[in-house]
Amino acid sequence: MKKVIPAALLATLFALSGCDEPGPTADVGDKIDEVMQQAASQPEAYQDEAADLATEPKPEMLEQQKEEFQQAIEEASREAEDRLNEIMDRTLNQE
């Protein structure tokens, strides 16, 4: 009996692992093929325009991003300096 139960459990486990349950990703390959076919059927001028937009950012956009990045850096620097000053004050006050 001790040999039958583990063998039955293994057989059941093996049988259940072989069951393929369809899930949300079951037809992903078909959807990818569909999108690729649609992209291939679009006019070439449209594809070139989309590629240009994706690869060449506008100078105004770059300047705006640069300014936002600089502001974020300055704000983070101020916060770090404030925290450092607080730590220094606490340390000096403890002595």
N, C-alpha and C positions, 0 to 999 in steps of 0.2 A: 504494500500500500504506500510505503514511503517513496517508492520510485515512480508510482503512477501519478501522484499528485504533482510533483515538480514537472514531470513530462507533460501532463495535461496543461499546467500553467504556461509552460514554454510554448506549447502548440497553440494555445489560445492567444498568447502575446504575439506570436509570429503571425497568426491569421489576422489579428486586429491591426498590426502594423502594415499589413499589405493592403488594407482598405484605404482607398483614396477618397477623401471627402472633398467635394468641390467647395472652394472658398472664394473670397473676393478677388483673389489673384489667379483664378483658374483660366480666365480668358485674357490675360494681360498681353500675351504674345499676339493674339488676334488684333487687339487694340493698337499695338505698336505698328503692326503691318498696315492697318487702316490709316494711321496718321502718316506713315511714310508714303503711302500711295497718294494721299491727299496733297502732301507737300510736293510730290513729284508732278502732280497734275496742275499745279499753279503756274501761272505765267512766269517766265524767267526774269522779266523786269521786276516783278513784285518780289521775287526771291533776292535779287541783287539789292533792291532798296532796303529790304529787311536786314540783309547782311551788313550794309553800310551803316544803318542805324545802330546795329548791335556792336560794331567795332569802332566807330568814330564818335566819341562823346562830344557834346557841344562845349566850346570854350567857356560859355557862361556857367554851365553846369559844373564844370571843373573848378572854376573860381569860387562858386558858392560852396561846393563841398570842401574846398581848401579852407575857406573862412570858417565854416562850421567846425572843421577839424581843429583849427587853430584855437577857436573859442573853447572847445572841449579840453584841449591841452592846458590852456591858461586857467580854466576853472579847476581842473584836477590839480594843477600846481599850487593854486591858492589853498585848496582844501588840504593838500599834503603839508604845506607850510604852516597852516593854522594848527593842524594836529601835532606837528613837530614842536611848535611853540608851546602848546598845552603840555606836552610831555616834558619839555625843558622846564617850564614853570613849576610843574609838580615835583620834578626832581630837585630843583633848587630850593623849593619850599620845604622839602623833607629833610634837607641837610640842616 
